Amino acid sequence: VTELINVEIEFKEAERRAPFKDENGNEERGERVAIRFSYPNTETEHYTISRSRSLIDRVLEVKDEMPFLAKIIKKRSARGKEYYTIE
């Protein structure tokens, strides 16, 4: 996701994904979201997967409004923790 920070993209679809499994079948990390997107004025579509809780929540919250143009941005909470969201 870092190469997509502060870059305008067209969000086309978001889908919740199951956690990864390692080679031993153990679950790694939590929930993920797959985002299908393109850059404005291009037809080529791309995918990215994020485990950012705040980005997952925000993207799924506006899922029914897709497609739309927005940027993924990094913010800092009052406690100093960084997180991703869209604007």
C-alpha positions in Angstrom: 0.0 0.0 0.0 2.9 2.4 0.7 3.4 3.2 -3.1 -0.3 4.2 -3.2 -0.1 6.8 -0.3 -1.3 10.2 -1.4 -1.9 9.1 -5.0 -5.3 9.6 -6.5 -6.8 6.2 -7.5 -10.2 5.0 -8.6 -11.5 2.5 -6.1 -13.5 -0.1 -8.0 -14.1 -2.9 -5.6 -13.2 -4.1 -2.1 -13.6 -7.6 -0.8 -12.9 -9.0 2.7 -10.4 -11.8 2.6 -9.6 -14.6 5.1 -6.3 -14.5 7.1 -3.2 -15.9 5.6 -2.1 -19.4 6.5 1.6 -20.3 6.9 3.2 -23.5 5.5 2.2 -25.3 8.7 -1.5 -24.3 8.3 -1.3 -21.8 11.2 -3.2 -18.6 10.8 -1.1 -15.5 10.4 -2.3 -12.1 11.2 -5.9 -11.1 11.0 -8.5 -10.0 8.5 -7.4 -8.5 5.1 -9.1 -6.5 2.4 -8.4 -6.8 -1.4 -8.9 -3.6 -3.3 -9.3 -3.5 -7.0 -8.3 -0.1 -8.4 -7.0 1.8 -11.4 -5.3 5.1 -11.9 -7.5 7.9 -13.2 -7.9 8.0 -17.0 -6.4 4.5 -17.5 -8.1 1.2 -18.1 -5.5 -1.1 -16.5 -6.7 -2.5 -13.2 -4.6 -3.4 -10.3 -5.1 -5.1 -6.9 -3.6 -4.4 -3.5 -4.2 -6.2 -0.2 -4.1 -4.5 3.2 -4.2 -5.6 6.8 -4.7 -2.1 8.1 -7.7 -2.3 10.4 -8.6 1.4 9.8 -8.3 1.0 6.0 -10.3 -2.2 6.0 -13.1 -0.5 8.0 -13.2 2.6 5.9 -13.1 0.8 2.5 -15.8 -1.6 3.5 -17.9 1.3 4.9 -18.0 3.0 1.5 -18.0 -0.2 -0.6 -21.5 0.5 -2.0 -20.4 3.9 -3.4 -17.7 2.4 -5.6 -16.3 3.3 -8.1 -15.0 6.6 -6.8 -11.8 8.6 -6.8 -9.9 9.0 -3.6 -6.5 8.8 -1.9 -5.1 6.5 0.7 -3.5 8.7 3.3 -1.5 8.0 6.4 -2.6 9.8 9.6 -1.4 9.9 13.2 -3.8 9.4 16.1 -3.8 11.5 19.2 -1.7 8.8 20.8 0.9 9.0 18.0 -0.1 5.7 16.3 0.0 5.8 12.5 -2.9 4.4 10.5 -4.3 4.5 6.9 -7.6 5.8 5.7 -9.1 7.2 2.5 -10.1 10.7 1.6 
